[in-house]
Structures are given as C-alpha cells and as structure tokens.
Amino acid sequence: RTRSASSSVVGSCMDGSGNGAGRIQDEDRAVVSRILRRIREAAESDFALDSRCLVTRPVLDRFLQECWDAVACHGPGHDLHRAKNWDWSGVVWWRIKYSYKWQPSGLTWVDDKIQQIPICEAACDCLPNSLFCPVVEQAYRGSCDVDEIVERVRAVLRTGKAVVVKPTHGSECLAVVVLNSDSSPEVVRASVVDALQAQAERSESWLQVSRPHGVIVMELYDSGPASCPMTVAPWKIPLELKVQTFFGKIIGATLRAYPWQVVVEHDGVPHRWRCGEFGFPQGSFRKHPPRSWRKKVG
C-alpha cells in the first residue's frame, strides 16, 4: 500500500506526459516530500522494513514466534510445519484464520464501542479533554430498561442538544440515527430498539459479529457557524480533522469540510495546496472533487 500510495502521489505531481515538466509548485512538492519521508521513517524505525516498505526477515521471524506462542496456548491442530518457508502473506493468512477459530477475548474491545471508551481514556489520561463525545447512555441488550434509556435521551433532546444513537458493534453504519429536539418520542424509542437489535453484517469480522448487542447514545457537538462556512446549511459538515497514521505515527490530517484543499502536517502546521483547483495538481487525472462529493455538498 505504501509503495502504491507513494507512486500515485509522485505521479500526480507530473504532467500528463509523465516527464515531470508540469511538476507542482515548490511549496506543495516540499509538503509531499515531508509526508513521504514521514511514512518511510515510520516503516523503517518501528518495523525495520526495507526501502521498499517490505518486511525484513527479523520482523517475519518475530511474528512467526508469536504464532508459535499462540499454538502453545491453544493446543494442537495447527499447520505451522510449513512456517519456515512462509512470507509475510503466509503469516497474515495464518493469523487471520486462527483468530477466527480461537476468537481471543483480549481483542473484543477493538469493535465494541462500550469497551473502547474506558480503555482509550485510561491510555490517554494525560490529555486535558476527553477523546469522545459525552455519553448519554450505554447498555447491552438484556441488561437494560428501554424506557429508562428513552427517557434519558429525551431529557437531553429537550435541552436543545442533538444526539446520535448507534449499535455497539458499528457495522456498516447499521441503525445509526441522529436525533434532535424535533424527534418524537416514538422515533426516539424506535431508534433505541433498532440499535439494540441490529446485527452486524455476516461479512464482518468475528470481532463485530460475535459482540453482544447493545446501544450507545452520544451527544453531538456543535462546531458553531463561525468556525467554518461548511458547518451551516445546506452542507452541515462538522469541523473535524481526519488524522492518518502509519504504524502508530501521525503522517498528517485532512479537514472534513475541505479534504481537497488543505492538509495538516504531522507537526500541526496546515498547508493549502497551491496547485490546480481543489488541491489537485496541474495535469493530474482530475481537477475537481469526486462526483459523489459535488452532488452532496456542491
């Protein structure tokens, strides 16, 4: 993926002929270079990948040892006798296969929104603010009173705040509903019941399919009309950053409202692309945002 991404970024910096005559401006090229250097540094320092971002033998041996340790914990029935000839794809295939078979309980928090919050908050207790929007209610099916949940949600809505109701597994945005002060009691109750009963798609990983059904209700924050022109109607796009990480290191971020115009580098410095319209370099395969985006937000 890294090699493909790097190739596409570098390729888009050239004109249609590919000879580099139409390279982007110096400011943009410098930002692209820093982003690519950050990716390489993350790969080489943390995972000892080679210059092509491929796995080296020491890393492969380390993960093979983890596979052997897993076998020792879970008993026979494995097929690691071929491991000495495996490449990275073989190790990944084996781990996926046996994670489905063994379903280790230590991984369930990854796709359970109720479990995620206290774990992440504990890991980031040095931060001044919470990582999550305020939780109005959270509960698993079979251990909750629907009427009590509905009443708590309605109490928040009466204050003028908006909330989002969603299942704890978060599969394919199923049964995710945004409620506001105009939502009727019937709609509020139906949203809570649907979230409690929503089943993850069978195509999802066991982490989502096997989770107990539950519901989590969170307040939606208001970015404020002065924070960004895109936060008001008809767009109503919140002021958010989408942060990209690679092997645990921040590579950069994009603004939700202006993903093609602005990039924020890993040190927090924003950069407005100077090449072409909407941040697409001159001579790239397109100079406008995708049709789906234009249709939705103009």
C-alpha positions in Angstrom: 0.0 0.0 0.0 2.8 2.4 0.9 4.5 1.8 -2.4 1.3 2.3 -4.4 0.4 5.5 -2.4 3.9 6.9 -2.9 3.8 6.2 -6.7 0.4 7.8 -7.1 1.4 10.9 -5.1 4.6 11.3 -7.1 2.9 10.6 -10.4 0.2 13.2 -9.7 3.0 15.8 -9.4 3.8 15.4 -13.0 2.0 16.5 -16.2 0.1 14.1 -18.4 3.2 13.0 -20.3 4.8 11.8 -17.1 8.0 13.5 -17.8 7.9 15.8 -14.8 7.7 19.0 -16.9 4.5 20.1 -15.1 5.6 19.5 -11.6 3.7 21.1 -8.8 4.9 24.3 -7.1 7.8 24.2 -4.7 5.7 24.7 -1.6 3.5 21.7 -2.5 6.4 19.5 -3.5 8.1 20.1 -0.2 5.0 19.1 1.7 4.6 15.9 -0.4 8.3 15.1 0.3 7.9 15.5 4.0 4.8 13.3 4.1 6.6 10.5 2.2 9.7 10.9 4.4 7.5 10.5 7.4 6.0 7.3 6.0 9.4 5.9 5.4 10.7 6.8 8.8 7.7 5.1 10.5 8.2 2.0 8.5 12.0 1.8 9.0 12.2 2.8 12.6 9.3 0.8 14.1 9.1 -2.2 11.9 12.5 -2.4 10.3 11.1 -2.5 6.8 13.4 -2.2 3.9 13.5 0.8 1.5 10.6 -0.7 -0.5 8.5 -1.0 2.8 8.7 -4.8 2.6 9.0 -6.9 5.7 12.5 -8.0 6.6 13.4 -11.5 7.9 13.9 -10.5 11.5 10.4 -9.0 11.6 8.9 -12.1 9.9 10.7 -14.3 12.4 9.3 -12.3 15.3 5.7 -12.7 14.1 6.3 -16.4 13.4 7.4 -16.8 17.1 4.1 -15.1 18.1 2.2 -17.7 16.1 4.1 -20.5 17.8 3.3 -19.0 21.2 -0.3 -18.9 20.3 -0.3 -22.5 19.3 1.3 -23.4 22.6 -1.6 -21.7 24.4 -4.4 -23.2 22.3 -3.2 -26.7 21.7 -2.6 -28.8 18.5 -4.5 -28.7 15.2 -2.3 -26.1 13.6 -0.4 -26.1 10.3 2.8 -24.2 11.2 5.0 -27.0 9.9 5.4 -25.0 6.7 6.2 -21.8 8.5 9.9 -21.7 7.7 9.0 -21.2 4.0 6.4 -18.6 4.7 6.5 -15.0 3.6 4.6 -12.1 5.1 1.3 -13.1 3.3 1.5 -16.6 4.8 1.9 -15.3 8.4 -1.0 -12.8 7.9 -3.2 -15.6 6.4 -2.5 -17.9 9.3 -3.2 -15.3 12.0 -6.5 -14.3 10.4 -7.5 -17.9 10.1 -6.8 -18.8 13.7 -8.1 -15.6 15.2 -11.5 -16.6 13.7 -11.0 -20.1 15.2 -9.9 -19.1 18.7 -11.6 -15.6 19.0 -9.3 -14.4 21.8 -11.2 -12.3 24.3 -8.4 -9.8 24.6 -9.3 -8.4 21.2 -13.1 -7.9 21.7 -12.7 -4.2 22.7 -11.5 -3.3 19.2 -15.0 -3.4 17.9 -17.1 -2.8 21.0 -17.8 0.9 21.5 -18.7 0.4 25.1 -15.4 -1.3 25.9 -13.4 1.1 23.8 -14.1 4.3 25.8 -12.6 3.4 29.2 -9.6 1.7 27.6 -8.8 4.6 25.4 -9.4 7.2 28.1 -7.2 5.3 30.5 -4.4 5.2 27.9 -4.7 8.9 27.2 -5.3 10.2 30.7 -2.7 12.9 30.2 -4.9 14.7 27.8 -6.9 17.8 29.0 -10.1 16.7 27.3 -11.9 13.5 26.6 -11.3 11.7 23.3 -15.0 11.0 22.9 -18.3 13.0 22.7 -20.3 12.9 26.0 -22.0 9.5 26.5 -25.7 9.9 27.3 -26.5 6.2 27.7 -24.8 2.9 27.0 -26.1 -0.6 27.7 -26.2 -4.2 26.4 -29.4 -5.9 25.4 -30.9 -8.0 28.1 -29.4 -5.9 30.9 -31.2 -2.6 30.3 -34.5 -0.9 30.6 -35.5 0.6 27.2 -38.0 3.0 28.8 -35.2 4.5 31.1 -32.9 4.9 28.1 -35.6 6.6 26.1 -36.4 9.0 28.9 -32.7 10.0 29.4 -32.3 10.6 25.7 -35.4 12.7 25.6 -34.2 14.7 28.6 -31.0 15.6 26.6 -33.0 16.5 23.5 -35.2 18.8 25.5 -32.2 20.9 26.3 -31.7 21.6 22.5 -28.8 19.2 22.0 -28.6 16.6 19.3 -27.5 13.0 19.9 -26.5 10.0 17.8 -27.9 6.5 18.5 -25.9 3.6 17.3 -25.2 -0.1 18.0 -22.1 -1.0 19.9 -20.6 -3.0 17.0 -20.7 -0.2 14.5 -21.1 -2.5 11.4 -21.7 -0.7 8.1 -23.4 2.2 9.9 -26.4 0.0 10.6 -29.2 1.5 12.8 -27.3 4.8 13.2 -29.7 7.6 13.8 -29.3 11.3 14.6 -32.0 12.7 16.9 -32.7 16.4 17.7 -35.3 18.3 19.6 -37.8 17.8 16.8 -37.7 14.0 17.2 -40.9 12.5 18.5 -41.0 10.0 21.5 -41.9 7.2 19.0 -38.9 8.0 16.8 -36.6 8.0 19.9 -37.9 4.7 21.1 -37.7 3.1 17.7 -34.1 4.3 17.3 -33.0 2.8 20.6 -34.8 -0.6 20.0 -33.3 -0.8 16.4 -29.8 -0.2 17.8 -30.2 -2.9 20.4 -31.4 -5.4 17.9 -29.2 -4.6 15.0 -27.0 -7.5 13.9 -23.6 -6.9 12.3 -23.3 -8.0 8.7 -22.2 -11.6 8.3 -19.3 -10.4 6.1 -17.8 -8.6 9.0 -15.0 -10.0 11.2 -15.8 -12.2 14.2 -15.0 -9.2 16.4 -18.2 -7.5 15.3 -20.4 -10.5 14.6 -19.8 -12.1 18.0 -20.2 -9.0 20.1 -23.2 -8.7 22.5 -25.9 -6.5 21.0 -26.0 -3.1 22.7 -26.7 0.6 22.2 -24.7 3.7 22.8 -26.0 7.3 22.7 -23.7 10.2 22.5 -24.1 13.9 22.3 -23.2 15.6 19.0 -21.0 18.7 19.4 -21.7 22.0 17.7 -18.8 23.4 15.7 -20.5 26.7 15.6 -21.3 28.7 12.4 -18.3 30.9 12.8 -15.8 28.1 12.9 -16.2 27.0 9.3 -18.5 28.1 6.4 -19.3 24.4 5.7 -20.9 23.9 9.1 -24.1 25.7 8.1 -27.0 24.5 5.9 -27.1 23.0 3.3 -23.8 21.3 4.0 -23.8 20.9 7.8 -20.3 19.4 7.8 -18.7 19.5 11.3 -15.3 21.0 11.9 -13.3 17.8 12.1 -9.8 16.5 11.4 -9.2 13.1 9.8 -5.8 12.0 11.1 -3.8 9.5 9.1 -1.4 7.2 11.0 1.1 4.7 9.8 2.5 2.1 12.2 1.4 4.3 15.1 3.0 7.6 13.8 0.9 10.5 12.7 1.5 11.2 9.0 -0.9 14.1 8.5 -4.5 15.1 8.6 -7.2 16.5 6.3 -10.2 18.8 7.1 -13.5 17.1 6.8 -15.0 20.2 5.2 -12.1 20.8 2.8 -10.4 17.5 2.1 -9.0 18.5 -1.3 -7.9 22.0 -0.4 -6.0 21.7 2.9 -3.6 19.2 4.5 -2.3 19.4 8.1 1.3 18.0 8.5 2.2 15.8 11.5 3.6 18.8 13.5 0.2 20.6 13.2 1.2 23.1 10.5 -1.6 23.5 7.9 -0.9 23.8 4.2 -3.2 24.9 1.5 -2.5 23.2 -1.8 -1.4 25.8 -4.4 -1.6 23.5 -7.5 -4.7 23.4 -9.5 -8.3 23.6 -8.3 -9.4 21.9 -5.1 -5.9 20.8 -4.3 -5.4 18.6 -7.4 -2.0 19.2 -9.1 -2.0 20.6 -12.6 -2.0 17.7 -15.1 -3.5 15.2 -12.6 -6.3 12.8 -13.6 -8.9 15.2 -12.3 -9.1 18.8 -11.1 -12.4 18.6 -9.2 -13.7 16.6 -6.2 -15.4 13.3 -7.0 -18.9 13.5 -8.4 -20.4 12.0 -5.2 -19.0 14.8 -3.2 -20.1 17.5 -5.6 -23.6 16.0 -5.7 -23.8 16.0 -1.8 -22.2 19.3 -0.9 -21.9 21.3 -4.1 
